[in-house]
Amino acid sequence: MTGTGTPGSDYRSRVSFLALLCVPLLLLTCSSLLAQTDAPVCGPSPAVKAALDQFSKQAQAPDQTDYQFWRSRQAAMKSLLNKYPHDAFVQLAYAHQMMGPDPSTEGWPSEDRTLKAIAEYKSLHAQHPDDAAIEYVYATTLIDRDTPTAIKLLDDVLKREPSFAPPDLDLVQIYTSPNFLDRAKAKSYLSAFITGCPANLAGYSSLQSIGDNGFAGKSAAQLRQVIETRTDSEAIWGYQTLWGLEFKSHPRSDYDALRKQVAADVAPIRALNLQSDFGWWYTLDRGYQLIGDQKQSKWAETEEGKHIQPEGPSSPIPEASQWFSDHPFPDPDAKEKRRAYWRQELNQTDQWVSKHPKSLSVWDSRMRAMEGLDDVPAADCAATFDKRLQLEEANTRPLPLYWYTYLELADFLSQKNVEPAGEVEMGQKGLDTIEAEWENAAQRDLDSTKDDLDYYPNFYWPAMKARALLYEAEGYTRLNQPREALAALGKANLQLQALNSDMTADESRRQLNGRNTVYHRCEYRYWQGMARVAQLQARNTDAMAYYQSALVSRLESDQMPSPGDKDDLANEAHQLWLKLGGTEDGWNGWYGQRANILASHPHLVWETAQESLPPFRLTDLHGKTWQLGDLKGKVVFLNFWASW
């Protein structure tokens, strides 16, 4: 997804991130540091590099929550700032630490802290317009947000300090992105960086995106000379880049010789025996795959899982990872096998939670298994929800949970029909976190399409807000509070109107990102909610009309239950139909036949294509033209995706 997110505003009132930033005095002498030498400045000094490497390798302790780990990293970065107050690379690391994820964003950059970092460096640049270091750090905060301004600033830094090489790589990233693609400029900047900084491995990873095999081959030979004499982790990881460049820049007739070279590289790498280094295992696995040694590749993959275990409450436990590896999920159409699988998974979690009672990943697995079964006691479902919520909140406190986690928990309560007050709370908090930060997050400009730029503000976030409000309404209905339920449904209806306006404004994009399906998914749940409230108020005729609208709308969604699966909506409507004096024949004539026809449509299954692929000529996002002959003899993976 293109959108980004931030922690909730309640947390911002308690913690001042700007207290960590030792400015402006710390940055005043950065540019003088850059100007002290004519030699290329390719990266931090050895002492600073060692300190930054140590910071990046800081591991989360098993008993440390995600929030505690995140706070410890904030403290470590502040310590680095205090130790190296005039170093541009430490300031750069700090700025990007501010713009990184926190426990409430689950891997997405924090919008709130990103905006604070941009504002702070913008102010500093205005105060010290001649300071190249401040200008550089400010420029990097704008990449993928205001990239045209970033380009101007980076070029200005290179004019001020021609020996300062890092801006070259930032400009390579920009000019190889879809929306700013200019391979000639990218090659020029990358060539300047590699020429001035041949020992800095960061430049070589961009070579394949340049699209110049001759340049890539020449640079690959230089990269080999650099890393063959080194045994550090960065050099070992660099072999993956090297092998990719060598295969890319040579004809297929040379591949046998290249595989022999890879085998010769792998032997001394394996002899280093760096079992605690993820990059070592990954490079070995990649090398064995290239030379076609599947046995050794499997060995590397298996052993890596034994020696490299992520820490923290959100990390999978070893026995669970092994169980899922040994038990692949059955075919979606194999209903009984799926139920048996979920039963097995639930039984396994009985053992896992007794051994790892504070593991979020285990409770997540337990909840997922319960969702697939209809006969789990309500008390067990409620206890699982309570435990997972308790652990989620302990893991992120005082930050709020990720917005999607709130909706995920609300959906579980909805499916299992337990804890209606909890469903209301989860829906409300999900809505609050979306409105506080997420829906206002800036769109990225390096690779966002025109549809991306209007999809998220005009459709995606209204759909997610509607979803949150529908959970809230359902919870109020189950609490027998029709007035509150109707208020939530009224707000949901406003979001549905926004969704419909987005689709009807341009019919050509109705199917883009599954808009039509998502709309009807929300619409049928809205009418179901209206029907349930009407029944609470003894307005059964109105309720029947609403149920009919829900059933019709659901026919156009992707949530029609398969034959034999539980169908609460149809069952509720059918019971009311009979109560109002309707007959079975009437019901089947109005709804049953349509539902049966739709249910009989074949589901998607994997089949071997029996027809030849017709000739084609297509251009990818990087400007390369592909024809049918380019794929001959190759395995091609087609990836189709949609979002909810």
C-alpha positions in Angstrom: 0.0 0.0 0.0 1.2 3.5 -0.7 -0.2 5.2 2.4 1.8 5.7 5.6 0.8 6.1 9.3 1.6 7.6 12.6 1.0 7.0 16.3 -2.1 8.4 17.9 -2.3 12.0 19.0 -2.8 11.1 22.6 0.7 9.8 22.8 2.2 13.0 21.2 0.9 15.0 24.2 3.0 12.9 26.6 6.4 12.6 24.8 8.3 15.3 23.1 10.5 13.8 20.4 12.1 17.2 19.7 13.7 17.0 23.1 16.0 14.3 21.6 17.2 16.7 18.9 20.3 18.6 20.0 19.8 21.5 17.6 20.7 23.9 16.2 24.1 24.1 17.8 25.0 20.5 17.1 24.7 21.0 13.3 26.4 24.3 12.9 29.8 22.9 12.2 28.8 20.0 10.0 29.5 21.7 6.7 33.0 22.7 7.9 33.7 19.1 8.5 32.8 18.2 4.9 35.0 21.0 3.6 38.2 20.0 5.5 39.4 17.6 2.8 39.5 17.3 -1.0 39.4 13.5 -0.7 36.0 12.0 -1.4 33.7 11.6 1.6 32.1 8.3 0.9 30.7 7.5 4.3 31.2 7.9 8.1 34.6 7.6 9.7 35.6 4.2 11.0 34.7 5.1 14.6 31.3 6.5 13.6 30.6 3.6 11.3 31.4 1.2 14.1 29.0 3.1 16.4 26.2 3.1 13.8 26.8 -0.6 13.1 26.5 -1.3 16.8 23.3 0.7 16.9 21.8 -1.2 13.9 22.6 -4.5 15.5 20.8 -3.8 18.7 18.6 -6.8 19.3 15.3 -7.0 21.1 15.5 -9.0 24.4 13.0 -11.9 24.7 11.3 -10.2 27.7 11.3 -6.8 26.1 8.1 -5.4 24.6 8.2 -3.7 21.2 7.6 -0.4 22.9 10.4 -0.9 25.4 12.8 -2.0 22.6 11.8 1.1 20.6 12.4 3.4 23.5 15.8 1.8 24.1 16.8 2.5 20.5 15.7 6.2 21.0 17.9 6.4 24.0 20.8 4.8 22.1 20.4 7.3 19.2 20.4 10.2 21.6 23.6 8.8 23.1 25.2 8.8 19.7 24.1 12.4 19.1 25.7 13.4 22.3 29.0 11.6 21.5 29.2 12.8 17.9 27.3 16.1 17.9 29.0 17.5 14.7 28.8 14.4 12.5 26.6 14.6 9.5 26.1 10.8 9.2 24.9 10.6 12.8 22.5 13.4 12.2 21.3 11.6 9.1 20.8 8.4 11.1 18.9 10.4 13.7 16.6 12.0 11.2 15.7 8.7 9.6 15.3 7.1 13.0 12.7 9.8 13.7 11.0 9.0 10.4 11.0 5.2 11.1 8.2 2.9 12.4 7.2 2.7 16.0 5.2 -0.1 17.7 1.9 1.5 16.7 2.6 1.5 13.0 3.7 -2.1 12.4 6.5 -1.4 9.9 5.0 1.8 8.3 6.9 5.0 8.9 5.5 7.2 11.6 3.7 10.1 9.9 3.7 12.3 13.0 7.4 12.0 13.7 8.2 12.3 10.0 6.5 15.6 9.8 8.3 16.8 12.9 11.7 15.8 11.4 10.9 17.5 8.1 9.7 20.7 9.9 12.8 20.8 12.1 15.3 20.4 9.3 13.4 22.8 7.1 13.7 25.4 9.9 17.4 24.7 10.4 18.0 25.0 6.7 16.2 28.4 6.7 18.4 29.5 9.6 21.7 28.2 8.0 21.2 28.2 4.2 24.9 27.9 3.6 25.4 24.8 5.7 25.6 21.9 3.2 25.2 19.2 5.9 22.0 20.6 7.1 20.8 21.0 3.5 21.7 17.4 2.8 19.8 15.9 5.8 16.8 18.1 5.0 16.9 16.9 1.4 16.8 13.3 2.4 13.7 13.8 4.5 11.8 15.1 1.4 12.6 12.1 -0.9 9.3 10.4 -1.8 7.3 13.3 -0.4 8.5 16.4 -2.2 11.0 14.8 -4.5 11.4 17.8 -6.9 12.5 19.9 -4.0 14.8 17.2 -2.8 16.4 17.0 -6.2 17.2 20.7 -6.1 18.7 20.5 -2.7 20.8 17.5 -3.4 22.2 19.0 -6.6 23.0 22.2 -4.6 24.9 20.1 -2.0 27.0 18.5 -4.7 27.8 22.0 -6.1 28.8 23.2 -2.6 30.7 20.1 -1.6 31.8 18.2 -4.7 33.8 15.8 -2.5 30.7 14.7 -0.5 29.5 11.6 -2.4 26.3 10.4 -0.6 23.9 12.7 -2.5 24.9 10.9 -5.7 23.3 7.7 -4.4 20.1 9.5 -3.3 19.8 10.9 -6.8 20.3 7.4 -8.3 17.4 6.2 -6.2 15.3 9.1 -7.5 16.2 8.7 -11.1 15.5 5.0 -11.2 12.0 5.4 -9.6 9.0 5.1 -12.0 7.9 8.7 -11.7 11.3 10.3 -12.1 12.9 7.7 -14.4 16.0 9.0 -16.2 18.5 6.3 -16.7 21.1 8.7 -18.2 21.1 10.9 -15.1 21.0 7.8 -12.8 24.1 6.3 -14.6 25.9 9.6 -14.4 25.4 10.0 -10.6 26.1 6.3 -10.0 29.3 6.4 -12.1 30.5 9.4 -10.1 29.8 7.6 -6.8 31.5 4.3 -7.8 34.5 6.1 -9.3 35.0 8.2 -6.2 34.0 5.5 -3.7 34.9 2.1 -5.1 35.1 0.5 -1.7 31.7 1.6 -0.6 29.4 -1.3 -1.5 26.2 0.7 -1.4 26.6 1.9 -4.9 26.8 -1.5 -6.6 23.3 -2.6 -5.5 21.8 0.1 -7.9 23.6 -1.2 -11.0 20.9 -3.5 -12.2 18.3 -0.7 -12.3 20.5 1.3 -14.6 19.9 -1.0 -17.6 23.4 -0.8 -19.0 25.0 -4.3 -19.1 28.4 -3.0 -20.2 28.5 -0.6 -17.2 27.2 -3.3 -14.9 29.8 -5.8 -16.1 32.7 -3.4 -15.6 31.5 -2.4 -12.2 31.0 -6.1 -11.2 34.6 -6.8 -11.9 35.5 -3.9 -9.7 33.1 -5.2 -7.0 34.7 -8.6 -7.1 38.2 -7.1 -6.5 36.8 -5.2 -3.5 35.0 -8.0 -1.7 37.3 -11.0 -2.4 39.8 -9.7 0.1 37.2 -9.1 2.8 35.3 -11.3 5.2 33.1 -8.8 7.0 29.3 -9.2 7.0 28.8 -6.4 4.5 31.2 -8.0 2.0 29.5 -11.4 2.4 26.1 -9.9 1.7 27.7 -8.2 -1.3 28.2 -11.5 -3.1 24.5 -11.6 -3.8 24.8 -8.3 -5.7 27.9 -9.5 -7.4 26.4 -12.8 -8.7 23.3 -11.0 -9.9 25.4 -8.4 -11.8 27.7 -11.1 -13.4 24.8 -13.2 -14.6 23.0 -10.0 -15.9 26.0 -8.8 -17.9 27.0 -12.1 -19.5 25.3 -14.1 -22.2 23.7 -17.5 -21.4 26.6 -19.3 -23.0 28.8 -18.1 -20.0 26.4 -19.4 -17.3 28.1 -22.7 -16.7 31.4 -20.9 -16.1 29.6 -18.4 -13.8 28.1 -21.2 -11.8 31.5 -22.7 -11.3 32.7 -19.3 -10.0 29.8 -19.1 -7.6 30.7 -22.5 -6.3 34.3 -21.3 -5.8 32.9 -18.3 -3.9 30.6 -20.3 -1.7 33.3 -22.6 -0.3 35.3 -20.0 1.5 32.2 -18.2 2.6 30.9 -21.3 4.2 34.2 -21.9 5.9 33.8 -18.7 7.9 31.1 -20.5 9.9 29.2 -17.3 10.9 26.2 -19.1 12.3 24.8 -16.1 14.2 24.9 -13.9 11.0 21.6 -14.0 9.0 23.4 -12.5 6.0 25.8 -15.4 5.9 23.1 -18.0 5.9 21.1 -16.1 3.2 24.1 -15.7 1.0 24.9 -19.4 1.2 21.3 -20.3 0.3 21.3 -17.9 -2.7 24.7 -19.3 -3.8 23.5 -22.9 -3.7 20.3 -22.0 -5.6 22.4 -20.5 -8.4 24.6 -23.6 -8.8 21.5 -25.8 -8.6 22.4 -27.6 -5.4 18.9 -27.9 -3.9 20.1 -30.2 -1.1 22.6 -27.6 0.3 20.1 -24.8 -0.3 17.6 -26.7 1.9 20.3 -27.2 4.5 21.1 -23.5 4.6 17.4 -22.6 4.9 16.7 -25.2 7.7 19.8 -24.4 9.7 19.3 -20.7 9.5 15.9 -21.2 11.1 17.6 -23.0 14.0 20.3 -20.5 14.6 18.6 -17.2 13.8 15.5 -16.7 15.8 13.8 -13.3 16.0 13.1 -12.1 19.5 10.2 -10.2 21.1 6.5 -11.0 21.7 5.5 -10.6 18.1 8.1 -13.1 16.8 7.0 -16.6 15.9 8.1 -19.3 18.3 10.4 -22.1 16.8 7.9 -25.0 17.4 5.1 -23.0 15.8 7.2 -22.1 12.8 8.2 -25.7 12.3 4.6 -26.9 12.6 3.3 -24.5 10.0 6.2 -25.5 7.7 5.3 -29.2 8.1 1.5 -28.6 7.7 0.7 -26.5 4.6 -2.8 -25.1 4.5 -5.2 -27.3 2.4 -6.8 -26.3 -0.8 -9.5 -23.6 -0.2 -12.2 -25.8 -1.7 -11.4 -28.7 0.6 -13.8 -27.7 3.4 -13.5 -30.7 5.6 -9.7 -30.6 5.3 -9.7 -27.0 6.2 -11.8 -27.6 9.3 -9.5 -30.4 10.3 -6.5 -28.2 9.8 -8.0 -25.5 12.0 -8.8 -28.1 14.6 -5.2 -29.3 14.6 -3.9 -25.7 14.8 -6.2 -24.9 17.8 -5.0 -28.1 19.6 -1.4 -27.1 18.9 -2.0 -23.7 20.4 -3.1 -25.3 23.6 0.4 -26.6 24.0 2.1 -23.4 22.7 0.3 -21.0 25.0 1.1 -23.2 28.1 4.8 -22.9 27.2 4.8 -19.3 25.8 1.9 -17.5 27.5 3.1 -14.1 26.5 3.7 -14.8 22.8 1.5 -12.6 20.7 2.1 -14.8 17.6 0.8 -17.8 19.5 -2.4 -16.0 20.5 -2.8 -14.7 17.0 -2.6 -18.3 15.7 -5.2 -19.4 18.3 -7.6 -16.7 17.3 -7.2 -17.5 13.6 -8.0 -21.2 14.2 -11.1 -20.3 16.2 -12.4 -18.1 13.4 -12.5 -21.2 11.1 -14.5 -23.3 13.5 -18.2 -23.0 14.5 -18.2 -25.1 17.6 -15.7 -23.3 19.8 -17.3 -22.3 23.2 -18.1 -18.6 23.4 -16.2 -18.4 26.7 -13.0 -19.7 25.1 -13.4 -17.2 22.3 -13.9 -14.3 24.8 -10.9 -15.5 26.8 -8.7 -15.6 23.7 -9.7 -12.1 22.7 -9.1 -10.7 26.2 -5.7 -12.3 26.4 -4.6 -11.1 23.0 -5.8 -7.6 23.6 -4.0 -7.5 27.0 -0.8 -8.6 25.4 -1.2 -6.2 22.4 -1.7 -3.2 24.7 1.2 -4.2 27.0 3.4 -4.5 24.0 2.7 -1.0 22.7 1.7 1.0 25.7 1.5 4.0 26.0 1.1 4.1 22.2 -2.2 3.0 20.7 -2.5 -0.2 18.7 -2.1 -0.3 14.9 -5.5 0.7 13.4 -5.8 -2.6 11.5 -5.3 -4.5 14.7 -8.3 -2.9 16.2 -10.4 -3.9 13.2 -9.0 -7.4 13.2 -10.0 -7.8 16.9 -13.5 -6.3 16.2 -13.9 -8.7 13.3 -13.2 -11.7 15.6 -15.8 -10.6 18.1 -18.3 -10.1 15.3 -17.7 -13.5 13.8 -17.9 -15.3 17.2 -20.7 -13.1 18.5 -19.0 -12.5 21.9 -18.2 -9.4 24.0 -20.4 -6.8 22.1 -19.0 -4.0 24.3 -15.5 -5.0 23.2 -16.6 -4.9 19.5 -17.9 -1.3 20.0 -14.6 -0.3 21.7 -12.4 -1.8 19.0 -14.5 -0.2 16.2 -14.3 3.2 17.9 -10.6 3.0 18.5 -9.9 1.8 15.0 -11.9 4.8 13.7 -10.1 7.2 16.0 -6.6 6.0 14.9 -7.5 6.3 11.2 -8.9 9.8 11.6 -6.1 11.0 13.9 -3.2 10.2 11.5 -3.6 7.6 8.8 -6.2 9.1 6.4 -4.2 12.4 6.3 -0.8 10.7 5.6 1.0 12.1 2.6 1.1 10.1 -0.6 4.5 9.0 -1.9 5.6 10.5 -5.2 8.4 8.2 -6.3 6.2 5.4 -7.6 2.6 6.4 -6.8 0.3 6.1 -9.8 -2.5 8.6 -10.6 -5.0 6.1 -9.2 -3.0 5.7 -6.0 -3.1 9.4 -5.4 -6.9 9.5 -5.3 -7.6 5.9 -4.2 -6.4 6.2 -0.6 -8.0 9.5 0.4 -11.2 9.1 -1.7 -11.9 5.3 -1.4 -9.6 3.3 0.8 -9.9 5.3 4.0 -13.6 5.9 3.7 -14.0 2.1 3.3 -12.0 1.4 6.4 -13.9 4.0 8.4 -17.2 2.5 7.2 -15.9 -0.9 8.3 -15.0 0.4 11.8 -18.4 2.1 12.1 -20.3 -1.1 11.1 -18.5 -3.0 13.8 -19.5 -0.3 16.3 -23.1 -0.4 15.1 -23.2 -4.2 15.4 -21.9 -4.1 18.9 -24.5 -1.5 20.0 -27.2 -3.6 18.4 -26.1 -6.7 20.4 -26.1 -4.5 23.5 -29.8 -3.6 22.7 -28.9 0.1 22.2 -30.7 0.9 18.9 -30.3 4.7 19.1 -26.5 4.4 19.4 -26.5 1.7 16.6 -28.5 4.0 14.3 -26.1 6.9 14.9 -23.1 4.7 13.9 -25.0 3.4 10.9 -25.8 7.0 9.8 -22.1 7.8 9.9 -21.3 4.6 8.0 -23.9 5.6 5.3 -22.0 8.9 4.8 -18.8 6.9 4.1 -20.8 4.7 1.7 -21.9 7.8 -0.2 -18.3 8.9 -0.5 -17.4 5.4 -1.9 -20.2 5.5 -4.4 -19.3 9.1 -5.5 -15.7 8.0 -6.1 -16.8 5.1 -8.3 -19.4 6.9 -10.3 -17.1 9.9 -10.9 -15.0 7.6 -13.2 -16.7 4.3 -14.1 -13.4 3.1 -15.8 -11.8 2.7 -12.4 -14.7 0.9 -10.7 -12.8 -2.4 -10.9 -9.4 -0.9 -10.0 -8.3 -2.1 -6.5 -11.5 -4.0 -6.2 -13.6 -0.9 -5.6 -16.9 -2.4 -6.7 -16.4 -5.5 -4.5 -15.4 -3.6 -1.4 -18.3 -1.2 -1.8 -20.9 -4.0 -1.9 -19.1 -5.7 1.0 -19.7 -2.6 3.1 -23.1 -1.9 1.6 -24.6 -5.3 2.5 -23.3 -5.1 6.0 -24.9 -1.7 6.3 -28.3 -3.0 5.3 -27.9 -6.0 7.6 -27.2 -3.6 10.4 -30.3 -1.5 9.6 -32.4 -4.7 9.5 -31.2 -5.8 12.9 -32.0 -2.5 14.5 -35.4 -2.4 12.9 -36.1 -5.8 14.4 -35.0 -4.5 17.8 -37.6 -1.7 17.4 -40.3 -4.2 16.3 -40.4 -2.7 12.8 -40.4 -6.1 11.1 -41.7 -5.0 7.7 -38.9 -2.4 7.5 -36.4 -5.1 8.6 -37.5 -7.5 5.8 -36.9 -4.7 3.2 -33.5 -4.0 4.7 -32.6 -7.7 4.7 -33.7 -7.9 1.0 -31.3 -5.0 0.2 -28.5 -6.7 2.1 -29.0 -10.0 0.3 -29.1 -8.4 -3.2 -26.0 -6.3 -2.5 -24.1 -9.3 -1.2 -24.6 -11.1 -4.5 -22.2 -8.5 -6.0 -19.6 -8.9 -3.3 -17.0 -11.7 -2.8 -18.5 -12.9 0.5 -21.2 -15.3 -0.6 -20.8 -18.4 1.6 -20.1 -21.7 0.0 -22.8 -24.4 0.1 -22.8 -25.9 3.6 -21.2 -23.0 5.3 -22.9 -21.0 8.0 -24.9 -18.0 6.6 -26.1 -15.7 9.3 -27.5 -13.1 6.9 -29.6 -15.5 4.9 -30.8 -17.4 8.1 -31.9 -14.1 9.8 -33.7 -13.0 6.7 -35.3 -16.4 6.1 -36.6 -16.6 9.7 -38.2 -13.1 9.5 -39.7 -14.0 6.1 -41.5 -17.0 7.6 -42.5 -15.0 10.6 -44.2 -12.4 8.4 -46.2 -15.2 6.7 -43.9 -15.8 3.7 -43.7 -19.3 2.2 -40.7 -21.5 1.4 -41.7 -21.4 -2.3 -41.8 -17.6 -2.1 -38.4 -17.5 -0.4 -36.8 -19.9 -2.9 -38.3 -18.0 -5.8 -37.1 -14.6 -4.6 -33.6 -15.5 -3.2 -32.8 -19.2 -3.0 -32.5 -19.8 -6.7 -30.2 -16.8 -7.3 -28.0 -17.9 -4.3 -27.8 -21.5 -5.5 -26.9 -20.4 -9.1 -24.1 -18.2 -7.8 -22.9 -20.9 -5.4 -22.7 -23.4 -8.2 -20.2 -21.2 -10.2 -16.8 -22.9 -10.2 -14.2 -21.5 -7.8 -10.7 -20.6 -8.9 -8.3 -23.5 -9.0 -4.8 -24.0 -10.2 -4.7 -25.5 -13.7 -2.0 -26.1 -16.2 -2.4 -23.8 -19.2 -2.8 -25.7 -22.4 -2.6 -22.8 -24.8 0.5 -21.0 -26.0 1.1 -17.5 -24.9 0.4 -15.1 -27.8 3.1 -12.7 -29.0 3.3 -9.4 -27.0 5.4 -6.4 -26.5 5.1 -4.6 -23.2 7.1 -1.9 -21.3 7.7 -2.3 -17.6 7.9 0.4 -14.9 11.6 0.9 -15.6 11.2 1.5 -19.3 12.5 -1.9 -20.4 10.6 -3.6 -23.3 9.7 -7.2 -22.9 8.7 -9.6 -25.7 7.6 -13.3 -25.7 11.1 -14.5 -26.7 12.7 -12.9 -23.6 10.8 -15.4 -21.4 11.5 -18.5 -23.4 12.9 -21.2 -21.2 12.3 -19.2 -18.0 9.9 -19.7 -15.1 7.5 -16.7 -15.0 5.7 -15.8 -11.8 2.5 -13.6 -12.3 1.5 -11.8 -9.1 -2.1 -10.5 -8.9 -3.2 -8.6 -5.8 -6.1 -6.7 -4.3 -6.7 -4.8 -1.1 -9.6 -4.7 1.4 
